[in-house]
Amino acid sequence: MNVELARKSLAERDGNVLIPALRVLAKTGSLTDLQAIMAHIKSRNPDIHREAVSAAGSVIRNNLLTHFDKVAPHVRRKLGAVMESLDPHVVSELGKDVRSRNEERRLRAVRILGLLRKNPKVRDVLAELVSQKDEKIRATAIKLLGSMVGPNDQDVILSLLSDPDKRVRANTVEGLERLGNKRMIPILLRFRKDPNNRIRGNVLKALFSLGYCDIEEDILEMLRSKDNFMNASALWVIMQTKVASREIEDSAGFHLVSDSEMVMINARKALTVMGTPRAKGYLRYLDDTAQASSAR
C-alpha cells in the first residue's frame, strides 16, 4: 500500500484496511495526516486504537527529526506534549536516534528530548549525553538542562549532579557554568562539599564564574585536607579564579613543600597567579632554598 492509498483508507472503519494504512503512515506520513490518524485513537477496536496511537507518535517523531527547525516553537511544544502523552516508549526510541551516525539526526533527537521533560526516562538519556565525546551533543544536552531549570523542573539536573558516574557529574557542572545562568547558583551550592575533588573544584569555579564569590572558606577546607588530590584541585581553583587572602597565601605556600609533586606544581602556579607580595615572597623563599641546596 502506498502513502496516498493509505491516506484514503483512513476513511475506512474496517480494521483489515485501516490497520495496514496506519502502519504505512507511521513510516511515511506527514503532520497534515495527524488529525485523521488521531481520530482513530477513540476507536473501540483495541487493535485499531493501538495502531493509531503508535502511528501518531511515529509521525510526530519522524517529522520533528526531519523538519525540527521548520516547525514553529509553539507547534513543537504542542507536538511534544501529544507525543509524550501517546507514546510511553518515545524516549527509548529517541535514545536510538541519539546514537545515529547522522549528526543532524542526533542533534535533533536531543532537541526533541527537551520537549519531553515530564518523562522520567529523559534523565537516563541525558546522563549518557553529558558523557559523550561529541562536543556538539554534549553542549546541546547541557542547553537542554538549562532550559529545564524552573521552579518545579530541577529534578533532572539534581539527579545528574548526584549521578554515581563522576564524569556525568563533572561534565554537568562544567556545562552549567558555560550556560552563564545565575539561577544555577542555588543548585550548585548543594554540591560544594562533594567528596570528589574534581567535581568539588568544578563547582567552586562555576559558582565564582556565575557571581557567587564567597568560596574562600571552601578553598581553605580543601587545602587543609590530607588528600593530595583535594589539595591539588583547591590550588587549581585558585589558578582559575585568582581568589587570594592571607590565609590562602599561607596555605598555598605550605604546599610548596608537599610530598606530592602534583601538589607542589599547582602550589607554585597558584602563588604565581595570585601575584601578591606575600605570594611572591613564598616563591622567592622556595627558589632561594633550592639555590642554597644546589650550592652545597
PLY file of the C-alpha trace (Angstrom):
ply
format ascii 1.0
element vertex 296
property float x
property float y
property float z
element edge 295
property int vertex1
property int vertex2
end_header
0.00 0.00 0.00
1.42 3.42 -0.98
1.02 6.56 1.11
-1.78 8.07 -0.98
-3.86 4.92 -0.76
-3.12 4.79 2.97
-4.49 8.33 3.37
-7.69 7.42 1.52
-8.01 4.29 3.64
-8.21 6.37 6.82
-11.87 6.95 5.97
-12.49 3.20 6.37
-13.65 1.52 9.57
-12.65 -1.97 8.58
-9.60 -2.95 10.60
-8.28 -5.13 7.79
-7.93 -1.98 5.66
-7.31 0.62 8.32
-4.54 -1.10 10.28
-2.22 -1.56 7.25
-2.90 2.07 6.31
-1.92 3.28 9.79
1.28 1.23 9.63
2.22 2.80 6.28
1.56 6.32 7.58
3.56 5.61 10.73
6.61 5.35 8.48
5.84 7.87 5.73
3.05 10.14 6.97
3.29 13.92 7.36
1.99 16.24 10.07
-1.02 17.00 7.89
-2.08 13.36 8.36
-2.01 13.65 12.13
-5.59 14.78 12.73
-7.06 11.97 10.64
-4.82 9.41 12.33
-5.68 10.61 15.82
-9.39 10.36 15.09
-8.96 6.59 15.26
-7.44 6.69 18.73
-11.01 6.78 20.04
-11.82 3.52 18.26
-13.37 0.80 20.42
-11.39 -1.74 18.45
-8.25 -2.26 20.60
-6.10 -3.16 17.59
-7.10 -0.01 15.70
-6.64 2.08 18.84
-3.14 0.66 19.40
-2.05 1.20 15.79
-3.46 4.75 15.75
-1.55 5.65 18.92
1.65 4.18 17.53
1.21 5.87 14.14
0.51 9.31 15.66
3.60 9.11 17.87
5.77 7.93 14.98
4.55 10.64 12.61
5.35 13.36 15.15
8.75 11.91 15.99
9.77 11.31 12.37
8.68 14.74 11.22
10.38 16.54 14.08
13.56 14.61 13.37
13.39 15.71 9.73
11.91 19.21 9.94
12.57 20.40 13.51
13.76 23.90 12.56
10.89 24.41 10.12
8.26 23.81 12.79
7.28 26.87 14.86
8.37 26.65 18.52
4.83 26.73 19.90
3.82 23.95 17.48
6.86 21.90 18.57
5.77 22.20 22.19
2.24 21.04 21.39
3.52 18.14 19.31
5.91 17.17 22.09
3.08 17.14 24.62
0.94 14.99 22.31
3.79 12.59 21.61
4.63 12.30 25.30
1.04 11.54 26.22
0.63 8.96 23.45
3.86 7.01 23.43
5.49 5.93 26.71
8.39 4.44 24.72
9.24 7.62 22.81
12.30 8.43 24.94
13.74 4.97 24.27
13.22 5.48 20.55
14.87 8.91 20.69
17.71 7.30 22.60
18.36 5.21 19.48
18.23 8.34 17.30
20.81 10.00 19.56
23.20 7.19 18.57
22.53 7.68 14.85
25.52 8.05 12.52
23.83 11.12 11.06
24.96 14.16 13.05
21.89 16.29 12.26
19.58 13.49 13.31
21.49 13.10 16.59
21.25 16.81 17.39
17.55 16.99 16.53
16.86 13.95 18.70
18.46 15.73 21.65
16.39 18.84 20.99
13.20 16.77 20.84
14.07 15.37 24.26
13.72 18.94 25.50
10.03 18.76 24.63
9.55 15.69 26.84
10.73 16.95 30.21
7.92 15.22 32.12
9.09 11.79 31.05
11.24 10.28 33.85
13.39 8.40 31.33
14.77 11.68 29.93
17.19 11.76 32.85
18.77 8.43 31.84
19.34 9.59 28.27
20.79 12.91 29.43
23.18 11.08 31.77
24.56 9.35 28.70
24.62 12.54 26.59
26.63 14.66 29.01
29.34 11.98 28.91
29.51 11.87 25.11
32.80 12.66 23.40
30.88 14.59 20.74
31.12 18.22 21.92
28.03 19.28 19.96
25.91 16.57 21.53
27.25 17.37 24.99
26.68 21.11 24.52
23.13 20.56 23.23
22.38 18.30 26.20
23.65 20.98 28.58
21.47 23.63 26.91
18.57 21.26 27.37
19.43 21.00 31.05
19.47 24.78 31.28
16.03 25.01 29.73
14.71 22.67 32.39
15.60 24.94 35.28
12.35 26.35 36.57
10.59 26.47 39.94
9.45 22.86 39.57
11.81 21.47 36.93
15.12 20.91 38.74
14.89 17.17 39.37
16.74 16.14 36.23
19.71 18.44 36.92
19.86 17.42 40.58
19.81 13.75 39.64
22.66 14.24 37.17
24.70 16.11 39.76
24.16 13.14 42.08
24.92 10.55 39.40
27.27 7.75 40.52
29.37 8.31 37.40
31.92 11.03 38.21
32.21 12.00 34.54
28.49 12.74 34.35
28.66 14.91 37.46
31.79 16.78 36.39
30.58 17.38 32.83
27.21 18.57 34.11
28.88 21.14 36.38
31.13 22.37 33.55
28.14 22.66 31.25
26.05 24.56 33.79
28.89 27.03 34.21
29.06 27.60 30.44
25.36 28.46 30.40
26.15 31.55 32.49
22.74 31.37 34.16
22.77 32.68 37.75
19.69 30.61 38.53
22.10 27.66 38.69
23.81 29.04 41.83
21.35 27.58 44.42
21.62 24.20 42.72
25.43 24.24 42.60
25.70 25.35 46.24
24.34 21.98 47.29
27.40 20.28 45.80
30.30 22.41 47.01
31.18 19.72 49.60
31.21 16.90 47.04
33.62 14.12 48.09
35.16 14.00 44.61
37.97 16.56 44.23
37.39 17.30 40.54
33.67 17.87 40.96
34.19 19.95 44.08
36.73 22.12 42.27
34.46 22.46 39.25
31.56 23.53 41.49
33.61 26.25 43.21
34.92 27.54 39.89
31.40 27.53 38.43
29.96 29.37 41.43
32.65 32.04 41.18
32.12 32.38 37.43
28.37 32.84 37.97
28.93 35.62 40.50
28.98 33.77 43.83
32.40 34.84 45.17
32.16 33.59 48.76
34.30 30.50 48.16
37.39 31.28 50.27
36.43 29.02 53.19
35.63 26.19 50.78
39.06 26.52 49.17
40.76 26.57 52.57
38.87 23.46 53.63
40.17 21.66 50.54
43.71 22.94 51.18
43.61 21.58 54.74
42.59 18.14 53.54
45.04 15.25 53.89
44.10 14.16 50.37
46.67 15.29 47.78
44.09 15.31 45.00
41.82 17.58 47.05
44.80 19.91 47.70
45.72 19.98 44.01
42.14 20.76 42.99
41.92 23.60 45.51
45.09 25.11 44.09
43.62 24.69 40.60
40.55 26.66 41.70
42.84 29.46 42.88
44.55 29.45 39.48
41.19 29.73 37.73
39.57 32.34 39.98
42.59 34.28 41.35
40.95 34.26 44.79
43.58 35.41 47.31
43.76 36.16 51.02
46.45 35.94 53.69
45.22 32.50 54.77
45.09 31.20 51.21
48.58 32.57 50.50
49.96 30.89 53.63
48.26 27.58 52.86
49.45 27.61 49.25
52.94 28.45 50.48
52.80 25.46 52.85
52.04 23.18 49.91
55.20 24.28 48.10
56.99 21.64 50.18
54.36 18.93 49.76
55.42 15.31 49.33
53.30 15.27 46.17
54.90 16.69 43.04
51.43 17.37 41.62
50.52 19.49 44.65
53.87 21.33 44.61
53.50 22.23 40.93
49.95 23.50 41.48
51.04 25.46 44.55
53.70 27.26 42.55
51.22 28.04 39.77
48.59 29.26 42.25
51.02 31.59 44.02
52.21 32.90 40.65
48.63 33.65 39.60
47.86 35.41 42.90
50.91 37.59 42.35
50.64 39.35 45.72
53.78 40.45 47.60
53.24 37.64 50.12
52.76 35.04 47.36
55.89 36.26 45.61
57.74 36.04 48.93
56.92 32.35 49.25
58.12 31.72 45.71
61.38 33.63 46.35
61.94 31.68 49.54
61.48 28.40 47.67
63.84 29.46 44.92
66.46 30.70 47.40
66.23 27.45 49.33
66.64 25.45 46.14
69.68 27.50 45.09
71.26 27.11 48.52
70.74 23.36 48.39
72.29 23.06 44.93
75.31 25.14 46.02
76.23 22.69 48.79
0 1
1 2
2 3
3 4
4 5
5 6
6 7
7 8
8 9
9 10
10 11
11 12
12 13
13 14
14 15
15 16
16 17
17 18
18 19
19 20
20 21
21 22
22 23
23 24
24 25
25 26
26 27
27 28
28 29
29 30
30 31
31 32
32 33
33 34
34 35
35 36
36 37
37 38
38 39
39 40
40 41
41 42
42 43
43 44
44 45
45 46
46 47
47 48
48 49
49 50
50 51
51 52
52 53
53 54
54 55
55 56
56 57
57 58
58 59
59 60
60 61
61 62
62 63
63 64
64 65
65 66
66 67
67 68
68 69
69 70
70 71
71 72
72 73
73 74
74 75
75 76
76 77
77 78
78 79
79 80
80 81
81 82
82 83
83 84
84 85
85 86
86 87
87 88
88 89
89 90
90 91
91 92
92 93
93 94
94 95
95 96
96 97
97 98
98 99
99 100
100 101
101 102
102 103
103 104
104 105
105 106
106 107
107 108
108 109
109 110
110 111
111 112
112 113
113 114
114 115
115 116
116 117
117 118
118 119
119 120
120 121
121 122
122 123
123 124
124 125
125 126
126 127
127 128
128 129
129 130
130 131
131 132
132 133
133 134
134 135
135 136
136 137
137 138
138 139
139 140
140 141
141 142
142 143
143 144
144 145
145 146
146 147
147 148
148 149
149 150
150 151
151 152
152 153
153 154
154 155
155 156
156 157
157 158
158 159
159 160
160 161
161 162
162 163
163 164
164 165
165 166
166 167
167 168
168 169
169 170
170 171
171 172
172 173
173 174
174 175
175 176
176 177
177 178
178 179
179 180
180 181
181 182
182 183
183 184
184 185
185 186
186 187
187 188
188 189
189 190
190 191
191 192
192 193
193 194
194 195
195 196
196 197
197 198
198 199
199 200
200 201
201 202
202 203
203 204
204 205
205 206
206 207
207 208
208 209
209 210
210 211
211 212
212 213
213 214
214 215
215 216
216 217
217 218
218 219
219 220
220 221
221 222
222 223
223 224
224 225
225 226
226 227
227 228
228 229
229 230
230 231
231 232
232 233
233 234
234 235
235 236
236 237
237 238
238 239
239 240
240 241
241 242
242 243
243 244
244 245
245 246
246 247
247 248
248 249
249 250
250 251
251 252
252 253
253 254
254 255
255 256
256 257
257 258
258 259
259 260
260 261
261 262
262 263
263 264
264 265
265 266
266 267
267 268
268 269
269 270
270 271
271 272
272 273
273 274
274 275
275 276
276 277
277 278
278 279
279 280
280 281
281 282
282 283
283 284
284 285
285 286
286 287
287 288
288 289
289 290
290 291
291 292
292 293
293 294
294 295
